[in-house]
Amino acid sequence: MDLNQLVVILATAIATATPLVFAGIGETITERAGVINLSADGTILMAAMTGFAAALATNNVLVGFIAAAIVGAAFASIVAFGAITLKQSQVAIGFVLALLGADLSSFLGNPIVLVPGPTVPAWNIPLLQDIPVLGRLFFQSDPLVYASYVLIIVVWIFFYRTRPGLLLRSVGEQPAAAFARGSNVVRLRYLYTLLGGALMGIAGAAFSLDFKAGWSNRSTAGYGWIALAIVIFGGWNPLRVAIGAYFFGILQSLASVAQSNIQNVPTQVFSVAPFVLMILVLVLTSGEWLDNLLARLPVGVRRPILRALRQPAPAALGKIFEQD
């Protein structure tokens, strides 16, 4: 494999991973506030269909993304109301919505299946696109990809370098302490659940208006679950979540290359391979065998590796909080 092929694979991986970056960071924001939104797969499907339909009707990609974000926030509001206000199971509500969104998107989107429509235009950034290797990797794409770069940086700074970000993390870790200091935990959880849902909606539109360009029934099925897995893989850290998304994108790019070069293997194998490999990585980095292996290393070596591979979930994730 020469340098040009490697650059093409990595550039494709970055573009492929962009919807997962939006979905993963959206779920990270939600879970950092202590709420689990398992509706990701149904939300992404419904938002992909709605975003494409809105863009097709108005011939305006921006309208499509706005409509998709509204759908994502609407699904998230159901999760928030059921989990925060009604104090019902977050897992059950999210799972039902995931199934509902998948079926509803197929039913409502049937008239626009395989209909050509608008897509996000390519836009190479002047000067930066001419940087050797890096220019081809990062700056010869489209505005949505560039927006994902900004999202990663902004959310990381917000989480770890601002007071509101500290408050967000405290709501997911110790909501009682945050409430005692005067924070409205319920309001903050609603806010960040809806914000995370809106980003998931944008992820859906990213599939139908950019990555896969068009709508077909269940075209993004499975990506919502991968986004949820990437949040765990990334330890609820936006930077690491983005790395997980790009890793999955690389797996997809390599699968495409293998499919082109290996003719005797069914194409379904290459389509499924990235999902299987991602699950395998999760298993390998979370099993007890890894603890036993690392236990043989010196403490000074073991601790950095464990910190790199594992981060605990927010302490109050999925737990009901009674705000008097």
C-alpha positions as CSV (number, residue, x, y, z in Angstrom):
1,M,0.0,0.0,0.0
2,D,1.5,3.3,-1.1
3,L,1.1,6.7,0.5
4,N,-1.7,7.8,-1.9
5,Q,-3.8,4.8,-1.1
6,L,-3.3,5.3,2.7
7,V,-4.3,8.9,2.4
8,V,-7.4,8.0,0.5
9,I,-8.4,5.3,3.1
10,L,-7.9,7.8,6.0
11,A,-9.7,10.6,4.2
12,T,-12.6,8.3,3.5
13,A,-12.6,7.1,7.1
14,I,-12.8,10.7,8.4
15,A,-15.8,11.5,6.1
16,T,-17.5,8.2,7.0
17,A,-17.0,8.7,10.7
18,T,-18.5,12.3,10.7
19,P,-22.2,11.2,11.4
20,L,-20.9,9.0,14.3
21,V,-18.9,11.9,15.7
22,F,-22.1,13.9,16.0
23,A,-24.2,11.0,17.4
24,G,-21.5,9.9,19.8
25,I,-20.8,13.4,21.2
26,G,-24.5,14.0,21.4
27,E,-25.0,10.9,23.5
28,T,-21.9,11.8,25.5
29,I,-23.5,15.1,26.5
30,T,-26.7,13.4,27.5
31,E,-25.1,10.6,29.5
32,R,-22.7,13.1,31.2
33,A,-25.9,14.7,32.6
34,G,-27.0,11.3,34.0
35,V,-29.6,10.3,31.3
36,I,-29.3,7.3,29.0
37,N,-30.9,7.8,25.6
38,L,-31.1,4.4,24.0
39,S,-33.3,5.7,21.2
40,A,-30.2,6.5,19.2
41,D,-30.8,4.0,16.4
42,G,-34.4,5.0,15.9
43,T,-33.6,8.7,16.3
44,I,-30.9,8.6,13.6
45,L,-33.2,6.7,11.2
46,M,-36.1,9.0,11.7
47,A,-33.9,12.1,11.5
48,A,-32.3,10.8,8.3
49,M,-35.6,10.4,6.6
50,T,-37.1,13.7,7.9
51,G,-33.9,15.6,7.0
52,F,-33.8,14.3,3.5
53,A,-37.6,14.8,3.0
54,A,-37.3,18.4,4.2
55,A,-34.3,19.2,2.1
56,L,-36.0,17.6,-1.0
57,A,-39.2,19.6,-0.5
58,T,-37.3,22.9,-0.1
59,N,-34.2,22.2,-2.1
60,N,-32.3,23.5,0.9
61,V,-29.8,21.3,2.8
62,L,-29.8,23.6,5.8
63,V,-33.6,23.2,6.2
64,G,-33.0,19.5,6.2
65,F,-30.5,19.6,9.0
66,I,-32.8,21.9,11.1
67,A,-35.7,19.5,10.6
68,A,-33.5,16.5,11.6
69,A,-32.3,18.3,14.7
70,I,-35.9,19.0,15.7
71,V,-36.8,15.3,15.3
72,G,-33.8,14.3,17.4
73,A,-34.7,16.8,20.1
74,A,-38.3,15.6,20.0
75,F,-37.3,11.9,20.5
76,A,-35.0,13.0,23.3
77,S,-37.8,15.0,25.0
78,I,-39.9,11.9,25.2
79,V,-36.9,10.1,26.9
80,A,-36.4,13.1,29.2
81,F,-40.1,13.4,30.2
82,G,-40.5,9.7,30.8
83,A,-37.2,9.3,32.7
84,I,-36.9,12.6,34.6
85,T,-40.5,13.7,35.2
86,L,-42.3,10.4,35.2
87,K,-39.3,8.6,36.7
88,Q,-39.7,5.5,34.5
89,S,-37.0,3.2,33.2
90,Q,-34.7,5.1,30.8
91,V,-33.6,1.9,29.2
92,A,-37.1,0.7,28.4
93,I,-38.3,4.1,27.0
94,G,-35.2,4.5,24.8
95,F,-35.4,0.9,23.5
96,V,-39.1,1.3,22.6
97,L,-38.3,4.6,20.8
98,A,-35.5,2.9,18.9
99,L,-37.9,0.3,17.5
100,L,-40.6,2.9,16.9
101,G,-38.3,5.3,15.0
102,A,-37.0,2.5,12.8
103,D,-40.5,1.3,11.8
104,L,-41.9,4.8,11.5
105,S,-39.1,6.0,9.3
106,S,-39.7,3.1,6.9
107,F,-43.4,3.7,6.8
108,L,-43.3,7.5,6.4
109,G,-40.3,7.5,4.1
110,N,-41.5,5.0,1.6
111,P,-42.5,7.6,-1.0
112,I,-39.0,9.1,-1.1
113,V,-37.0,5.8,-1.3
114,L,-34.1,6.2,-3.8
115,V,-35.4,9.6,-4.9
116,P,-32.4,11.8,-5.9
117,G,-32.2,15.0,-3.8
118,P,-29.8,17.7,-2.6
119,T,-26.6,16.9,-0.8
120,V,-24.0,18.8,1.2
121,P,-21.6,20.5,-1.4
122,A,-17.9,19.8,-1.3
123,W,-15.8,22.7,-0.1
124,N,-12.0,22.7,0.0
125,I,-10.4,25.2,2.4
126,P,-8.1,27.5,0.5
127,L,-4.4,27.3,1.4
128,L,-5.0,24.6,4.0
129,Q,-5.9,22.2,1.3
130,D,-2.4,22.5,-0.2
131,I,-0.6,21.3,2.9
132,P,1.1,18.0,1.9
133,V,-0.8,14.9,3.1
134,L,-2.7,16.8,5.9
135,G,-4.5,19.0,3.4
136,R,-5.8,16.0,1.6
137,L,-6.8,14.3,4.8
138,F,-8.6,17.1,6.7
139,F,-9.2,20.1,4.4
140,Q,-10.6,18.7,1.1
141,S,-14.0,17.7,2.3
142,D,-17.3,19.5,3.0
143,P,-18.7,21.9,5.7
144,L,-20.2,19.1,7.7
145,V,-16.8,17.4,8.2
146,Y,-15.3,20.8,9.3
147,A,-18.2,21.4,11.7
148,S,-17.4,18.0,13.3
149,Y,-13.8,19.2,14.0
150,V,-15.2,22.3,15.7
151,L,-17.7,20.3,17.7
152,I,-15.1,18.0,19.1
153,I,-12.9,20.9,20.2
154,V,-15.7,23.0,21.6
155,V,-17.3,20.2,23.6
156,W,-14.0,19.1,25.0
157,I,-13.2,22.7,26.1
158,F,-16.7,23.1,27.5
159,F,-16.5,19.8,29.5
160,Y,-13.0,20.4,31.0
161,R,-12.3,24.1,30.9
162,T,-15.5,25.9,31.8
163,R,-17.7,26.3,34.9
164,P,-20.9,25.2,33.0
165,G,-19.1,22.1,31.9
166,L,-18.1,21.3,35.4
167,L,-21.7,21.7,36.5
168,L,-22.8,19.4,33.7
169,R,-20.4,16.7,34.9
170,S,-21.5,17.2,38.5
171,V,-25.1,16.7,37.6
172,G,-24.2,13.3,36.1
173,E,-21.8,12.4,39.0
174,Q,-23.4,13.8,42.1
175,P,-26.7,15.4,41.4
176,A,-27.6,15.8,45.1
177,A,-24.4,17.9,45.7
178,A,-25.2,20.0,42.6
179,F,-28.7,20.6,43.8
180,A,-27.4,21.5,47.3
181,R,-25.3,24.2,45.7
182,G,-28.3,25.8,44.0
183,S,-28.4,24.0,40.6
184,N,-31.7,23.0,39.1
185,V,-30.8,19.4,38.2
186,V,-34.0,18.6,36.4
187,R,-33.8,21.6,34.2
188,L,-30.1,20.9,33.3
189,R,-30.9,17.3,32.5
190,Y,-33.7,18.3,30.2
191,L,-31.5,20.8,28.5
192,Y,-28.6,18.5,27.9
193,T,-30.8,15.6,26.9
194,L,-32.5,17.7,24.2
195,L,-29.1,19.1,23.1
196,G,-27.7,15.6,22.8
197,G,-30.8,14.5,20.9
198,A,-30.5,17.4,18.4
199,L,-26.9,16.3,17.7
200,M,-28.2,12.8,17.0
201,G,-30.7,14.2,14.7
202,I,-27.9,16.1,12.8
203,A,-26.1,12.8,12.6
204,G,-29.1,11.3,10.9
205,A,-29.2,14.1,8.3
206,A,-25.5,13.7,7.8
207,F,-26.2,10.1,6.6
208,S,-29.0,11.0,4.1
209,L,-27.6,14.4,3.0
210,D,-23.9,13.7,2.9
211,F,-22.5,10.3,3.6
212,K,-25.0,8.0,1.9
213,A,-26.9,10.8,0.0
214,G,-30.5,9.8,-0.2
215,W,-33.0,7.8,1.7
216,S,-33.7,4.0,1.6
217,N,-35.5,2.1,4.3
218,R,-33.3,1.3,7.4
219,S,-30.2,2.6,5.5
220,T,-28.6,3.6,8.8
221,A,-29.8,0.7,10.9
222,G,-27.2,-0.3,13.4
223,Y,-25.2,3.0,13.5
224,G,-27.1,4.2,16.6
225,W,-26.0,1.2,18.5
226,I,-22.5,1.7,17.3
227,A,-22.6,5.3,18.5
228,L,-23.7,4.1,22.0
229,A,-20.9,1.6,22.0
230,I,-18.4,4.2,21.0
231,V,-19.5,6.4,24.0
232,I,-18.5,3.6,26.3
233,F,-15.4,2.9,24.3
234,G,-14.5,6.5,24.6
235,G,-15.0,6.7,28.3
236,W,-17.5,9.6,28.1
237,N,-14.7,11.9,26.9
238,P,-15.6,13.8,23.6
239,L,-12.1,13.5,22.3
240,R,-11.8,9.8,22.9
241,V,-15.4,9.3,21.5
242,A,-14.3,11.0,18.3
243,I,-11.2,8.7,18.1
244,G,-13.6,5.7,18.5
245,A,-15.7,7.1,15.6
246,Y,-12.7,7.5,13.4
247,F,-11.5,4.0,14.3
248,F,-14.8,2.6,13.1
249,G,-14.5,4.7,10.0
250,I,-11.1,3.2,9.3
251,L,-12.6,-0.3,9.7
252,Q,-15.3,0.6,7.1
253,S,-12.7,2.0,4.7
254,L,-10.5,-1.1,5.0
255,A,-13.6,-3.3,4.5
256,S,-14.4,-1.4,1.2
257,V,-10.8,-1.9,0.0
258,A,-10.9,-5.6,0.9
259,Q,-14.2,-6.0,-0.9
260,S,-12.6,-4.5,-4.1
261,N,-9.6,-6.8,-3.9
262,I,-11.1,-10.1,-2.7
263,Q,-13.6,-11.3,-5.2
264,N,-14.6,-14.7,-3.8
265,V,-16.0,-13.5,-0.5
266,P,-19.7,-12.5,-0.2
267,T,-20.1,-8.7,0.0
268,Q,-22.2,-9.1,3.1
269,V,-19.1,-10.2,5.0
270,F,-17.4,-6.9,4.4
271,S,-20.5,-4.9,5.3
272,V,-20.8,-6.6,8.6
273,A,-17.1,-6.9,9.5
274,P,-16.6,-3.3,10.9
275,F,-19.5,-3.9,13.3
276,V,-18.2,-7.2,14.5
277,L,-14.6,-5.9,14.9
278,M,-15.9,-2.9,16.9
279,I,-17.8,-5.2,19.2
280,L,-14.7,-7.4,19.5
281,V,-12.6,-4.4,20.5
282,L,-15.1,-3.5,23.2
283,V,-15.0,-7.0,24.6
284,L,-11.2,-7.1,24.6
285,T,-10.9,-3.8,26.4
286,S,-13.5,-4.6,29.1
287,G,-12.9,-8.2,30.0
288,E,-11.4,-9.6,33.2
289,W,-8.6,-11.2,31.2
290,L,-7.2,-7.7,30.6
291,D,-7.2,-7.0,34.3
292,N,-5.3,-10.2,34.9
293,L,-2.8,-9.4,32.2
294,L,-2.2,-5.9,33.4
295,A,-1.9,-7.1,37.0
296,R,1.5,-8.5,36.0
297,L,2.8,-5.1,35.0
298,P,4.4,-2.6,37.4
299,V,1.9,-0.1,39.0
300,G,3.5,2.8,37.2
301,V,2.9,1.2,33.9
302,R,-0.4,-0.4,34.7
303,R,-2.3,2.8,35.8
304,P,-1.7,4.9,32.6
305,I,-2.8,1.9,30.5
306,L,-6.0,1.5,32.5
307,R,-6.7,5.2,32.4
308,A,-6.3,5.1,28.6
309,L,-8.5,2.0,28.1
310,R,-11.2,2.5,30.7
311,Q,-13.1,5.3,32.3
312,P,-15.9,4.8,34.7
313,A,-19.4,5.8,33.7
314,P,-20.9,8.9,35.4
315,A,-21.9,7.7,38.9
316,A,-25.5,8.9,38.6
317,L,-26.0,7.6,35.0
318,G,-29.5,6.2,34.7
319,K,-30.5,6.8,38.3
320,I,-33.6,8.7,39.3
321,F,-33.1,11.9,41.2
322,E,-35.7,13.3,43.5
323,Q,-35.6,17.1,43.4
324,D,-37.7,18.5,46.2
